[in-house]
Amino acid sequence: MINLLFAIDDRMTAQLLTTLYSIVVNTPQKQFTVYVIQKEVLSATPQIEAFCAQMGLRYRPLVVGATFVATAPVTERYPETIYYRLLAQRYLPESVTRILYLDVDILVLNDLTPLYECDLGTDLYAASHNALSRNSFNQLRLGNYEAESYFNSGVLLYNLPAVRAQVKVAAIADYIQTKKMALFLPDQDILNGLYGHQIQKIPDELYNFDARRSRFYYALSSGQWDLDWVITNTVILHFCGRDKPWKKDYHNRYAGLYKHYALRAQRVLKSLVVISQEGENK
């Protein structure tokens, strides 16, 4: 069993289904429970439930209602849902001891199992570092001089017993108030500022390949990490940044790959609508 965690609002339902489809087809012989944190019940809940049932996924909504996030920096680009990954331990069942959080601007291209089963030891999380960030600058800005890297929060494997014991809402709220003017990427900065020294580093070329930086990866690997290598070896392809592959003007080299999975997911959803209509007509 693999536990998956997402945090979305009504604007991101199609992207969630695309990510889920890519996971199921590329991680065979595994069962998944999908937890989705949401402020209010998503309007597309019937479609999500039907899609998950069709794909053999167990869907578990986590409705949080009002939270301390009302006092946190929120913009159109960084909505309230970005903070929910920091609160997940409050809403997940105690029986869940490990879970993998993923942003929904992600495709899973290969088996998630090796990542999910990695030994976390006493670390709170596993995540990949941002290869282009200047860590000394982030140490100074965020006040965590023990952190060896600046980690991306879009892929997080949780050691939930340790997280429940050490990650406290009051500490997060206090940090937001203290550092509010220094938070450029709010949830990510909070994660690194408070807990960056308790995060296990995983290789980003495998588990958080930044689609914007394919040329950087190609140069870093002396030409090894090309498109063929990514498709064969990379597990998680992440469409970071403002430009997103579901937009018509997106022309990154991975645009066609994303559209392939998005189309497949939509076909599953449309087939369910047809079946439902046929049932109503009988």
C-alpha positions in Angstrom: 0.0 0.0 0.0 1.2 3.5 -0.9 -0.4 6.5 0.7 -0.5 9.6 -1.4 -1.3 13.2 -0.3 -2.5 16.1 -2.3 -3.8 19.6 -1.4 -6.1 21.3 -4.0 -9.0 23.6 -4.6 -11.7 23.4 -7.3 -9.3 24.9 -9.9 -7.0 21.9 -10.0 -9.2 18.9 -10.3 -8.1 18.0 -13.9 -4.5 18.3 -12.9 -5.0 16.0 -9.9 -6.6 13.3 -12.2 -3.7 13.6 -14.7 -1.1 13.1 -11.9 -3.1 10.1 -10.5 -3.4 8.5 -13.9 0.4 8.7 -14.5 1.0 7.2 -11.1 -1.3 4.2 -11.6 0.0 3.2 -15.0 3.7 3.6 -14.0 3.6 2.0 -10.6 2.1 -1.4 -11.2 1.1 -4.0 -8.7 0.5 -1.5 -5.9 -2.6 -0.3 -4.1 -3.0 3.4 -3.4 -4.9 5.4 -0.9 -5.3 9.0 -2.0 -5.8 11.6 0.7 -6.8 15.1 -0.7 -6.7 18.0 1.7 -9.3 20.6 0.9 -10.7 23.6 2.7 -14.3 22.7 1.7 -15.7 19.7 -0.1 -14.6 20.0 -3.7 -17.4 20.6 -6.2 -16.0 17.8 -8.4 -16.1 15.2 -5.7 -18.4 12.8 -7.6 -16.1 12.9 -10.6 -13.0 12.4 -8.4 -14.6 9.5 -6.6 -15.7 7.8 -9.8 -12.3 8.3 -11.4 -10.5 6.8 -8.4 -12.9 3.9 -8.3 -12.3 3.2 -12.0 -8.5 3.3 -11.5 -8.6 1.2 -8.4 -7.7 4.0 -6.0 -9.1 4.6 -2.5 -10.2 8.2 -2.2 -10.1 9.9 1.2 -11.0 13.6 1.3 -9.7 15.6 4.3 -11.8 18.7 4.8 -10.0 21.2 7.0 -12.3 24.2 7.2 -10.8 27.3 8.9 -7.1 27.1 9.9 -4.4 29.5 11.0 -3.5 30.0 7.3 -5.8 33.1 7.4 -2.8 34.9 8.8 -0.3 33.6 6.3 0.8 35.3 3.0 -1.6 34.2 0.3 -1.7 35.3 -3.4 -3.2 34.0 -6.6 0.0 32.1 -7.3 0.4 30.9 -3.8 -3.1 30.0 -2.5 -4.1 28.8 0.9 -3.7 25.2 -0.2 0.1 25.4 -0.3 0.2 25.5 3.5 -1.8 22.3 4.0 1.2 20.1 3.5 2.6 21.6 6.7 -0.6 20.7 8.5 -1.2 17.2 7.1 -0.3 15.4 10.3 -3.3 17.0 12.0 -5.9 15.5 9.7 -4.4 12.1 8.6 -5.5 9.0 10.6 -3.0 8.0 13.3 -2.7 4.6 11.6 -1.0 6.3 8.7 2.8 6.3 9.4 4.2 7.2 6.0 2.7 9.2 3.1 4.0 10.9 -0.1 2.9 14.4 -0.8 2.9 15.5 -4.5 2.1 18.8 -6.2 -0.4 18.3 -9.0 1.8 19.9 -11.6 3.7 16.5 -11.6 3.9 13.5 -13.9 5.1 10.2 -12.5 7.1 8.4 -15.3 8.4 5.4 -13.5 7.8 3.3 -10.4 7.3 5.2 -7.1 8.1 2.2 -4.9 11.8 2.8 -4.4 11.2 6.3 -3.2 8.2 5.4 -1.0 10.1 2.6 0.7 13.4 4.5 1.4 14.7 4.5 4.9 13.9 7.8 6.6 15.6 7.0 9.9 14.9 9.8 12.3 14.5 12.4 9.6 11.1 14.2 9.4 10.9 14.2 5.6 12.7 13.2 2.4 12.9 15.8 -0.4 15.1 17.0 -3.2 17.2 20.1 -3.0 17.0 23.0 -5.4 20.2 22.6 -7.3 20.3 26.3 -8.4 19.6 27.9 -5.0 22.3 29.6 -3.0 22.2 27.9 0.3 24.2 30.5 2.2 21.7 33.2 1.2 18.7 31.0 2.3 20.4 30.2 5.6 20.7 33.9 6.3 17.2 34.8 5.0 15.4 32.0 6.9 17.6 31.7 10.0 18.3 28.0 9.7 22.1 27.6 9.6 22.0 23.8 10.2 20.3 23.2 6.9 22.7 21.8 4.3 20.3 22.5 1.3 17.3 24.4 0.3 14.6 21.8 -0.4 11.7 21.9 -2.9 8.3 21.3 -1.1 6.5 19.8 -4.1 7.6 16.3 -3.3 7.7 15.3 0.3 7.9 11.9 1.9 6.7 12.1 5.5 7.9 10.1 8.5 4.6 10.8 10.2 5.4 9.6 13.8 8.4 12.0 13.8 6.4 14.8 12.2 3.5 14.4 14.7 6.0 14.6 17.6 8.0 17.6 16.3 6.1 19.7 13.8 3.8 22.0 15.7 1.2 24.5 14.3 2.1 27.1 16.9 5.8 27.1 15.8 4.7 27.4 12.1 2.3 30.3 12.9 5.0 32.1 15.0 7.6 31.7 12.2 5.2 33.2 9.7 4.7 36.2 11.8 8.4 36.6 12.5 9.6 36.0 8.9 6.6 37.2 6.9 8.6 39.8 4.9 11.3 37.4 4.1 9.1 34.6 2.7 9.5 34.5 -1.1 8.1 30.9 -1.6 6.0 30.8 1.6 5.3 27.1 2.3 8.7 26.1 1.0 10.5 28.8 3.0 8.7 27.7 6.2 9.6 24.1 5.6 13.3 24.9 5.1 13.5 27.6 7.8 12.1 25.4 10.5 12.9 21.8 9.5 15.5 22.0 6.7 18.1 20.3 8.9 15.8 17.3 9.4 15.1 16.5 5.8 16.8 13.6 4.0 18.1 14.6 0.6 17.0 12.6 -2.4 18.3 13.1 -6.0 16.2 15.6 -7.9 17.1 14.1 -11.3 15.2 11.0 -10.3 12.6 12.3 -7.9 11.9 16.0 -8.7 13.2 16.7 -12.2 12.5 20.4 -12.8 11.1 20.6 -16.4 12.2 24.2 -16.8 15.9 23.2 -16.3 16.4 20.4 -18.8 19.4 22.3 -20.3 21.0 22.6 -16.8 20.5 18.9 -16.1 21.9 18.0 -19.6 25.0 20.1 -18.9 25.4 18.8 -15.3 25.4 15.2 -16.6 27.7 15.9 -19.5 25.0 15.1 -21.9 23.7 11.9 -20.3 20.3 13.2 -18.9 18.6 13.8 -22.2 14.9 13.2 -23.1 15.4 9.5 -23.5 17.2 9.2 -20.1 14.4 11.2 -18.4 11.6 9.0 -19.8 13.6 5.8 -18.8 14.9 6.8 -15.4 13.2 9.8 -13.9 10.4 8.9 -11.6 8.9 12.4 -10.9 8.8 15.1 -13.6 7.8 18.4 -12.0 6.5 21.4 -14.0 7.7 24.0 -11.6 7.2 27.8 -12.1 4.6 30.0 -13.6 4.4 28.2 -17.0 2.2 25.1 -16.8 1.8 22.3 -19.4 -2.0 22.5 -19.4 -1.8 26.0 -20.9 -2.1 26.3 -24.7 1.0 28.5 -24.9 3.3 26.0 -23.1 6.0 24.8 -25.5 8.6 23.1 -23.2 10.1 19.9 -24.6 7.9 17.9 -22.2 4.6 19.5 -23.3 3.6 16.6 -25.5 4.3 14.1 -22.7 2.0 16.0 -20.3 -0.7 16.3 -22.9 -0.6 12.6 -23.5 -1.3 11.7 -19.9 -3.9 14.5 -19.5 -5.8 13.2 -22.6 -5.7 9.6 -21.2 -7.0 10.8 -17.8 -9.8 12.7 -19.5 -10.8 9.7 -21.6 -11.2 7.7 -18.4 -13.4 10.5 -17.0 -15.5 10.8 -20.2 -16.0 7.0 -20.3 -17.5 7.2 -16.8 -19.9 9.9 -17.9 -21.0 7.8 -20.8 -21.6 4.8 -18.6 -23.5 6.9 -16.1 -25.8 8.4 -18.9 -26.4 4.9 -20.3 -27.5 3.7 -16.9 -29.9 6.6 -16.4 -31.4 5.9 -19.8 -32.2 2.3 -19.0 
